[in-house]
Amino acid sequence: MNSAKISDWMQVAGIFALVASLVFVGMQMQLDREIARVMIYQSRASTLAEISMAAASSPEAMSAAVKSSFGDPSKEIHLDDWPAPITAQDMVLGTYQVNAFMAIADNSFYQYQEGFLPAEHWASVKSTLVSIVSTVPFLQFRLEAMLDQQRPAFRDELIDILRDAKAKRSE
């Protein structure tokens, strides 16, 4: 082989190496973007959970939320499948707690969907939710009220959880 042919083959090999490195860089950029999106989502979920729990622990915030939602803080609220009426304050406190819990569960499901958590992790979270919802009717009540506020994929999971919890409760 003469030096011109060797030079041609070296240029072809160089082009393939360049294309391969560009493909690798593109894949790395896509992965970095996915990681950033998941981190943002996780940060959002943590913030929502913190806000809910901070509001639940603040007497002033609780009082304002109860008054704006129910007027009288001592008003009794009757829920289906609940053994006794609950006060408006308990309803708001429970709602804050459910909101925080749902932000964390939604984050777990989102990270599972994006491939950052294994299926076993989501199955464990889902199983825990089914157990809790099947024994705490208030949680079922709040989840049903919150369904239209959830992402479509997570809403579908919550519907499955509610169905499984009802089945477990009737066993």
NORDADA-V152464 format. One record per backbone hydrogen bond with DSSP energy under -1.0 kcal/mol. NH is the residue of the N-H (numbers start at 1). CO is the residue of the C=O. Records with the same first field share a line. If there is no record, write none. Layout:
NH: CO ; CO
This chain:
6: 2
7: 3
8: 4
9: 5
10: 6
11: 7
12: 8
13: 9
14: 10
15: 11
16: 12
17: 13
18: 14
19: 15
20: 16
21: 17
22: 18
23: 19
24: 20
25: 21
26: 22
27: 23
28: 24
29: 25
30: 26
31: 27
32: 28
33: 29
34: 30
35: 31
36: 32
37: 33
38: 34
39: 35
40: 36
41: 37
42: 38
43: 39
44: 40
45: 41
46: 42
47: 43
48: 44
49: 45
50: 46
51: 47
52: 48
53: 49
54: 50
55: 51
56: 52
57: 53
62: 58
63: 59
64: 60
65: 61
66: 62
67: 63
68: 64
69: 65
70: 66
72: 70
75: 72
77: 86
82: 79
86: 77
88: 75
89: 73
91: 87
92: 88
93: 89
94: 90
95: 91
96: 92
97: 93
98: 94
99: 95
100: 96
101: 97
102: 98
103: 99
104: 100
105: 101
106: 102
107: 103
108: 104
109: 105
110: 106
111: 107
112: 108
113: 109
114: 110
115: 112
116: 111
117: 111
122: 118
123: 119
124: 120
125: 121
126: 122
127: 123
128: 124
129: 125
130: 126
131: 127
132: 128
133: 129
134: 130
136: 132
140: 136
141: 137
142: 138
143: 139
144: 140
145: 141
146: 142
149: 146
150: 147
155: 151
156: 152
157: 153
158: 154
159: 155
160: 156
161: 157
162: 158
163: 159
164: 160
165: 161
166: 162
167: 163
168: 164
169: 165
170: 166
